[in-house]
Amino acid sequence: QVQLVESGGGLAHSGGSLRLFCAASGLTFTSYALGWFRQTPGKEREFVAGINWSGTHTYYRDSVKGRFTISRDNAKNTVSLQMNSLKPEDTAVYYCAADLSYPFSMYQINIWGKGILVTVSS
């Protein structure tokens, strides 16, 4: 059974940091690109960061560039998202995703975690 399980969310103050983790199981991890997406109530899910199969290429949405860093550990089947200089507008449920294609086409992704809440207070 393919599973992505997020951890590490919670509450941070504006300007603070959080690190999200996603543990994968049931898939050939090195065959998949990994990504983080986020969603707030009433809005569409949006791409945040992506990393290719080998970890040699990453890309980000403009609003998080220079603040967030995605990385993966292929030995541990994990992907993480280091979030620095957090802003209240980063508040969302964050989802881990895996796909064979890279860059991502969000509407084609069918492997998702259940999501984890990140709240940034002002």
BALOBA-1460 file (C-alpha; in Angstrom, 3 decimals):
// residues 122
<rec num="1" residu="q" x="0.000" y="0.000" z="0.000"/>
<rec num="2" residu="v" x="1.444" y="3.343" z="-1.053"/>
<rec num="3" residu="q" x="1.549" y="5.853" z="1.777"/>
<rec num="4" residu="l" x="2.871" y="9.347" z="2.336"/>
<rec num="5" residu="v" x="2.765" y="10.510" z="5.948"/>
<rec num="6" residu="e" x="3.502" y="14.110" z="6.874"/>
<rec num="7" residu="s" x="4.832" y="15.295" z="10.229"/>
<rec num="8" residu="g" x="6.374" y="18.386" z="11.783"/>
<rec num="9" residu="g" x="3.591" y="20.912" z="11.351"/>
<rec num="10" residu="g" x="2.239" y="23.145" z="14.061"/>
<rec num="11" residu="l" x="2.326" y="26.739" z="15.206"/>
<rec num="12" residu="a" x="5.068" y="29.250" z="14.508"/>
<rec num="13" residu="h" x="5.384" y="32.985" z="14.968"/>
<rec num="14" residu="s" x="5.879" y="35.298" z="12.039"/>
<rec num="15" residu="g" x="9.560" y="35.210" z="11.137"/>
<rec num="16" residu="g" x="10.018" y="31.797" z="12.695"/>
<rec num="17" residu="s" x="10.818" y="28.401" z="11.224"/>
<rec num="18" residu="l" x="9.285" y="24.972" z="10.887"/>
<rec num="19" residu="r" x="10.441" y="21.829" z="9.155"/>
<rec num="20" residu="l" x="7.992" y="19.440" z="7.575"/>
<rec num="21" residu="f" x="8.764" y="15.795" z="6.925"/>
<rec num="22" residu="c" x="7.125" y="13.240" z="4.693"/>
<rec num="23" residu="a" x="7.815" y="9.522" z="5.003"/>
<rec num="24" residu="a" x="7.013" y="7.341" z="1.993"/>
<rec num="25" residu="s" x="6.298" y="3.630" z="1.892"/>
<rec num="26" residu="g" x="5.002" y="1.122" z="-0.623"/>
<rec num="27" residu="l" x="6.648" y="2.694" z="-3.655"/>
<rec num="28" residu="t" x="10.010" y="2.675" z="-5.384"/>
<rec num="29" residu="f" x="11.050" y="5.958" z="-3.849"/>
<rec num="30" residu="t" x="13.849" y="6.854" z="-6.258"/>
<rec num="31" residu="s" x="11.472" y="6.567" z="-9.223"/>
<rec num="32" residu="y" x="9.321" y="9.418" z="-7.965"/>
<rec num="33" residu="a" x="9.639" y="13.157" z="-7.906"/>
<rec num="34" residu="l" x="8.409" y="14.589" z="-4.619"/>
<rec num="35" residu="g" x="6.645" y="17.807" z="-3.882"/>
<rec num="36" residu="w" x="4.866" y="19.923" z="-1.328"/>
<rec num="37" residu="f" x="1.543" y="21.636" z="-1.944"/>
<rec num="38" residu="r" x="-0.683" y="23.684" z="0.347"/>
<rec num="39" residu="q" x="-4.307" y="24.621" z="0.641"/>
<rec num="40" residu="t" x="-6.361" y="27.101" z="2.653"/>
<rec num="41" residu="p" x="-10.153" y="26.950" z="3.091"/>
<rec num="42" residu="g" x="-12.023" y="28.074" z="0.017"/>
<rec num="43" residu="k" x="-8.936" y="28.131" z="-2.172"/>
<rec num="44" residu="e" x="-7.472" y="25.731" z="-4.657"/>
<rec num="45" residu="r" x="-4.511" y="23.610" z="-3.660"/>
<rec num="46" residu="e" x="-1.296" y="25.249" z="-4.840"/>
<rec num="47" residu="f" x="2.206" y="24.068" z="-5.602"/>
<rec num="48" residu="v" x="4.913" y="25.038" z="-3.102"/>
<rec num="49" residu="a" x="8.104" y="23.121" z="-3.936"/>
<rec num="50" residu="g" x="9.295" y="20.157" z="-5.966"/>
<rec num="51" residu="i" x="12.393" y="18.000" z="-6.173"/>
<rec num="52" residu="n" x="13.404" y="15.520" z="-8.852"/>
<rec num="53" residu="w" x="14.187" y="11.843" z="-8.446"/>
<rec num="54" residu="s" x="17.860" y="12.260" z="-7.637"/>
<rec num="55" residu="g" x="17.537" y="15.458" z="-5.618"/>
<rec num="56" residu="t" x="19.668" y="17.376" z="-8.091"/>
<rec num="57" residu="h" x="16.963" y="19.812" z="-9.170"/>
<rec num="58" residu="t" x="14.394" y="21.784" z="-7.203"/>
<rec num="59" residu="y" x="11.871" y="24.473" z="-7.981"/>
<rec num="60" residu="y" x="9.561" y="26.697" z="-5.933"/>
<rec num="61" residu="r" x="6.608" y="28.984" z="-6.201"/>
<rec num="62" residu="d" x="7.775" y="32.590" z="-6.283"/>
<rec num="63" residu="s" x="6.370" y="33.552" z="-2.890"/>
<rec num="64" residu="v" x="8.535" y="31.018" z="-1.016"/>
<rec num="65" residu="k" x="11.790" y="31.312" z="-2.972"/>
<rec num="66" residu="g" x="14.686" y="32.090" z="-0.664"/>
<rec num="67" residu="r" x="12.642" y="31.099" z="2.403"/>
<rec num="68" residu="f" x="11.742" y="27.432" z="1.856"/>
<rec num="69" residu="t" x="14.065" y="24.562" z="0.981"/>
<rec num="70" residu="i" x="12.976" y="21.123" z="-0.183"/>
<rec num="71" residu="s" x="15.298" y="18.145" z="0.181"/>
<rec num="72" residu="r" x="15.077" y="14.386" z="0.053"/>
<rec num="73" residu="d" x="16.891" y="11.456" z="1.630"/>
<rec num="74" residu="n" x="16.668" y="8.490" z="-0.725"/>
<rec num="75" residu="a" x="18.220" y="6.190" z="1.865"/>
<rec num="76" residu="k" x="15.414" y="6.944" z="4.324"/>
<rec num="77" residu="n" x="12.560" y="7.420" z="1.828"/>
<rec num="78" residu="t" x="11.832" y="10.879" z="3.180"/>
<rec num="79" residu="v" x="11.361" y="14.372" z="1.837"/>
<rec num="80" residu="s" x="11.427" y="17.498" z="3.936"/>
<rec num="81" residu="l" x="10.517" y="21.137" z="3.621"/>
<rec num="82" residu="q" x="12.497" y="23.627" z="5.686"/>
<rec num="83" residu="m" x="10.431" y="26.772" z="6.086"/>
<rec num="84" residu="n" x="12.168" y="29.901" z="7.309"/>
<rec num="85" residu="s" x="11.030" y="33.511" z="7.673"/>
<rec num="86" residu="l" x="7.464" y="32.306" z="7.922"/>
<rec num="87" residu="k" x="4.632" y="34.706" z="7.200"/>
<rec num="88" residu="p" x="0.972" y="34.550" z="8.241"/>
<rec num="89" residu="e" x="0.084" y="33.965" z="4.581"/>
<rec num="90" residu="d" x="2.004" y="30.677" z="4.755"/>
<rec num="91" residu="t" x="-0.738" y="29.344" z="7.028"/>
<rec num="92" residu="a" x="-2.278" y="26.325" z="5.296"/>
<rec num="93" residu="v" x="-2.612" y="22.585" z="5.276"/>
<rec num="94" residu="y" x="0.531" y="21.253" z="3.621"/>
<rec num="95" residu="y" x="0.425" y="18.102" z="1.527"/>
<rec num="96" residu="c" x="3.231" y="15.834" z="0.403"/>
<rec num="97" residu="a" x="2.897" y="14.399" z="-3.095"/>
<rec num="98" residu="a" x="4.719" y="11.920" z="-5.280"/>
<rec num="99" residu="d" x="4.597" y="11.536" z="-9.039"/>
<rec num="100" residu="l" x="6.537" y="9.897" z="-11.822"/>
<rec num="101" residu="s" x="6.509" y="13.115" z="-13.846"/>
<rec num="102" residu="y" x="8.672" y="16.160" z="-13.167"/>
<rec num="103" residu="p" x="7.963" y="19.031" z="-13.131"/>
<rec num="104" residu="f" x="4.577" y="18.346" z="-11.629"/>
<rec num="105" residu="s" x="1.233" y="18.636" z="-13.267"/>
<rec num="106" residu="m" x="-0.836" y="18.916" z="-10.122"/>
<rec num="107" residu="y" x="-4.034" y="17.557" z="-11.616"/>
<rec num="108" residu="q" x="-2.268" y="14.364" z="-12.685"/>
<rec num="109" residu="i" x="-0.830" y="13.568" z="-9.247"/>
<rec num="110" residu="n" x="-2.563" y="10.658" z="-7.576"/>
<rec num="111" residu="i" x="-0.279" y="9.975" z="-4.613"/>
<rec num="112" residu="w" x="-0.947" y="12.376" z="-1.763"/>
<rec num="113" residu="g" x="-0.422" y="12.499" z="1.948"/>
<rec num="114" residu="k" x="-3.307" y="13.388" z="4.228"/>
<rec num="115" residu="g" x="-1.910" y="16.813" z="4.983"/>
<rec num="116" residu="i" x="-0.620" y="18.631" z="8.030"/>
<rec num="117" residu="l" x="-1.586" y="22.018" z="9.388"/>
<rec num="118" residu="v" x="0.891" y="24.876" z="9.588"/>
<rec num="119" residu="t" x="-0.265" y="28.004" z="11.386"/>
<rec num="120" residu="v" x="1.799" y="31.183" z="11.423"/>
<rec num="121" residu="s" x="0.728" y="33.845" z="13.871"/>
<rec num="122" residu="s" x="1.418" y="37.528" z="13.304"/>
